[in-house]
Amino acid sequence: NLNTALLLDPQNEEVLYMLIELQLSLSNFSEVKDLNERFNLVCSKLCDKKVSIAEKINNLKKGNETN
């Protein structure tokens, strides 16, 4: 459903944020990277989430490096 919502409104930052969180939980780093780039371009209301996303991405990278 999130992907459909994003197709209908590609600049919906709330949907982008939810997809980032979902992909982070799945450890899908490549998808998170792409979504995060899009999120950074369109954010207006949720820009404060950038720091949180960056921290989670760094934690994901660290987890992948230790494996």
MOVEN-V494643 format. One record per pair of residues at least 4 apart in sequence whose ideal C-beta (glycine too) atoms are under 7 Angstrom apart, sorted by the first residue. I is the first residue (numbers start at 1). GAP is how many residues later the second one is. D is the distance in Angstrom with one decimal. If there is no record, write none. Layout:
# MOVEN-V494643
((I	GAP	D) (I	GAP	D))
This chain:
# MOVEN-V494643
((1	4	6.3) (2	4	6.3) (2	13	5.5) (2	16	5.7) (2	17	5.2) (2	20	7.0) (3	4	6.5) (4	4	6.6) (5	4	6.5) (5	7	6.2) (5	10	4.7) (6	4	6.1) (6	6	6.3) (6	9	5.0) (6	10	6.9) (6	13	6.8) (11	31	4.4) (12	4	6.5) (13	4	6.1) (13	26	6.2) (13	29	5.3) (13	30	5.1) (13	31	6.7) (13	32	6.4) (13	33	5.1) (14	4	6.5) (14	32	6.7) (15	4	6.2) (16	4	6.3) (16	19	5.7) (16	22	5.8) (16	23	4.4) (16	26	6.9) (17	4	6.5) (17	22	6.4) (17	29	5.5) (17	32	5.8) (18	4	6.3) (19	4	6.1) (19	16	5.3) (20	4	6.2) (20	12	5.8) (20	15	4.8) (20	16	6.0) (20	19	6.3) (20	33	5.8) (21	4	6.6) (22	4	6.6) (23	5	4.3) (23	8	4.4) (23	9	4.7) (23	12	6.4) (24	8	5.6) (24	32	5.2) (24	36	6.4) (27	33	6.2) (28	4	6.1) (29	4	6.2) (29	31	5.7) (29	35	6.8) (30	4	6.7) (31	4	6.1) (32	4	5.9) (32	25	6.1) (33	4	6.7) (34	4	6.8) (35	4	6.1) (36	4	6.3) (36	17	5.8) (36	21	6.8) (37	4	6.9) (38	4	6.5) (39	4	5.7) (40	10	6.6) (43	4	4.3) (43	7	6.9) (49	4	5.8) (50	4	6.2) (51	4	6.4) (52	4	6.5) (53	4	6.3) (54	4	6.4) (55	4	6.4) (56	4	6.3) (57	4	6.4) (58	4	6.4) (59	4	6.3) (60	4	6.5) (61	4	6.4) (62	4	6.6) (63	4	6.8))
